[in-house]
Amino acid sequence: MATRGIFETDRFVTSEAVEIDLPAASLPMRMASGAIDLAVVVIVLLFAFWVSPWSLVGEDMALVQAMVIALLVGSLVAVPVASETLSQGRTLGKLIFGLRTVRDDTGPIGFRHALIRGLTTWFEVWLTGGGLALLIAASNEKAKRLGDFLAGTYVVRERVRLELPPPPEMPAELAPWAISTDIGVIPDGLAVAVRQFLSRRHELTPPSRAATGSSLFADLMPYVSPPPPVQAHPEAVMSAVMAERRRRDMIKLERDDRLRARVLGPDPLSR
């Protein structure tokens, strides 16, 4: 089965129609949660204008403009970005409707993803009255807006019974090779496809399993250096690569959490 070219989509279907896909939030749910988030931002902005020390700037128009810009950026960008970063993809609206922003490979988002989404919101929501965001979200099946495409994210429903496949296990014989291997930036679609194949391979017929595994193995190897041992089975190699990739991601997330806690203090949402 040919797999090149299908990874631009958010799902992977084997030759036996085995498909796994995280449930994306519908456009009406995103609009409802977004309306709550916009209301929160407006309230924060009005409160910030109310409590700001305008008497200190007097009639100096340059200072007034600087304070207005600071309040706008802080309320319209900093607040949503901080909320999504600290809660790993949640805002008040998403929390109410049981939604969360995740990466295209279903992993948790970080500051970079939240910042791109926040900066894009300034243009596609505030400057266009939400029209651009609505138009783009209505044109794709996962209701992704421009910020999602640029950040590589989408919004999923958390309050859905969903059995996620177990993480790939590290084959003991390939652990030394995997730990010392240089793993490049694997495309999200390819990573999801490999992970799904490893979790569902026992459900496939031998010919389909061999064909799909060989094709995915060939797609994955350009992102791995040095190549695996010659005698290693392709499925074991793919499992080792994905397990090591997950281990490195977890280390990075833990490091980011410690840095964020040291800079911003304890997360109030974790109490």
Secondary structure, DSSP 8 states (H G I E B T S, - for coil): ---TTGGGSS-EE-TT--EE---B--HHHHHHHHHHHHHHHHHHHHHHHHHS-HHHHTT-HHHHHHHHHHHHHIIIIIHHHHHHHHTTS--HHHHHHTEEEEETTS-B--HHHHHHHHHHHIIIIIITTTHHHHHHHHTSTT---HHHHHHTEEEEESSS-----------GGGHHHHHT-EE----HHHHHHHHHHHHHGGGS-HHHHHHHHHHHHHHHGGGEES---TTS-HHHHHHHHHHHHHHHHHHHHHHHHHHHHHHH-S-GGG-
